[in-house]
Amino acid sequence: MSEHEDLVERLREFSDARNWGQFHSPKNLAMALSAEVGELLEHFQWLTEAESNDLAVSSLESVALEMADIFLYLLRLSDVLGVDLVAAANRKIEINNKKYPVETSYGSKKKHLG
């Protein structure tokens, strides 16, 4: 079993042990995911670019835990929906690779319009 599969299983067991599955509809999980992203953003609000690149150890630990919350909600959502998140991420990288070829995208922040 991969680390990814092990983590999904641990999360499923955690939820099942608390009978939280009844609350873990895709809608509710997506909303919780969005809320956690907002909490992550709060750590960076009002920081300069330089400050955001040089977080204090205590701030970095708080950011890491918010990132973990986001990751866990996303894993739980993928499990509930039956989405292989690793496979979907690999497909998305391939799509982006075609959408943003190096020749036309290197060093550019312009979004593909087609």
Secondary structure as the mmCIF struct_conf table of DSSP 4:
data_model
#
loop_
_struct_conf.conf_type_id
_struct_conf.id
_struct_conf.beg_label_comp_id
_struct_conf.beg_label_asym_id
_struct_conf.beg_label_seq_id
_struct_conf.end_label_comp_id
_struct_conf.end_label_asym_id
_struct_conf.end_label_seq_id
HELX_RH_AL_P HELX_RH_AL_P1 GLU A 3 ALA A 17
TURN_TY1_P TURN_TY1_P1 ARG A 18 ASN A 19
HELX_RH_3T_P HELX_RH_3T_P1 GLY A 21 PHE A 23
HELX_RH_AL_P HELX_RH_AL_P2 PRO A 26 PHE A 44
TURN_TY1_P TURN_TY1_P2 GLN A 45 TRP A 46
HELX_RH_AL_P HELX_RH_AL_P3 GLU A 49 ASN A 53
BEND BEND1 ASP A 54 ASP A 54
HELX_RH_AL_P HELX_RH_AL_P4 VAL A 57 LEU A 81
TURN_TY1_P TURN_TY1_P3 GLY A 82 GLY A 82
HELX_RH_AL_P HELX_RH_AL_P5 LEU A 85 LYS A 99
BEND BEND2 TYR A 100 TYR A 100
HELX_RH_AL_P HELX_RH_AL_P6 VAL A 102 SER A 105
TURN_TY1_P TURN_TY1_P4 TYR A 106 GLY A 107
HELX_LH_PP_P HELX_LH_PP_P1 LYS A 110 HIS A 112
#
